[in-house]
Amino acid sequence: MLLVFILQNLDSVTLELFAWEFTVPLGVTLLFAAIAGAVIMALVGGIRILQIRRAANRQRKLTTPS
């Protein structure tokens, strides 16, 4: 389905990022945007999981009898 989506959206679009300018097909642009969004969310989620894990370990050390 992804290949069909990209092949149906072959209109070229111009992307401007800072000083660079790219001309790429719309379907490829949307695919890259979705991948970038997923990677960013995975990084943020991973960092949050590490924070929660550290807090749980600290709490466990405080509440366990020595």
KAPEWO-V878474 format. One record per residue. N is the residue number from 1. OMEGA is omega as a letter, one per 30 degrees, with the letter a starting at -180 (NA if undefined). BURIAL is # if it has 9 or more other ideal C-beta (glycine too) atoms within 8 Angstrom, else .. D_FIRST is the distance of its C-alpha to the first C-alpha in whole Angstrom. Layout:
N;OMEGA;BURIAL;D_FIRST
N;OMEGA;BURIAL;D_FIRST
This chain:
1;a;.;0
2;l;.;4
3;l;.;5
4;l;.;5
5;a;#;6
6;a;#;9
7;l;.;10
8;a;.;11
9;a;#;12
10;l;#;15
11;a;.;18
12;l;.;20
13;l;#;22
14;l;.;25
15;l;#;25
16;l;.;28
17;a;.;29
18;a;.;32
19;a;.;34
20;l;.;31
21;a;.;29
22;l;.;25
23;a;.;24
24;l;#;20
25;a;#;17
26;a;#;16
27;l;#;12
28;l;#;14
29;l;#;16
30;l;#;14
31;l;#;12
32;l;.;16
33;l;.;17
34;l;.;15
35;l;.;16
36;l;.;20
37;l;.;20
38;l;.;19
39;l;.;21
40;l;.;24
41;l;.;23
42;l;.;24
43;l;.;27
44;l;.;28
45;l;.;28
46;l;.;29
47;l;.;32
48;l;.;33
49;l;.;33
50;l;.;35
51;a;.;37
52;l;.;37
53;l;.;38
54;l;.;41
55;l;.;42
56;l;.;42
57;l;.;44
58;a;.;47
59;l;.;47
60;l;.;47
61;l;.;50
62;a;.;52
63;a;.;52
64;l;.;53
65;a;.;57
66;NA;.;58
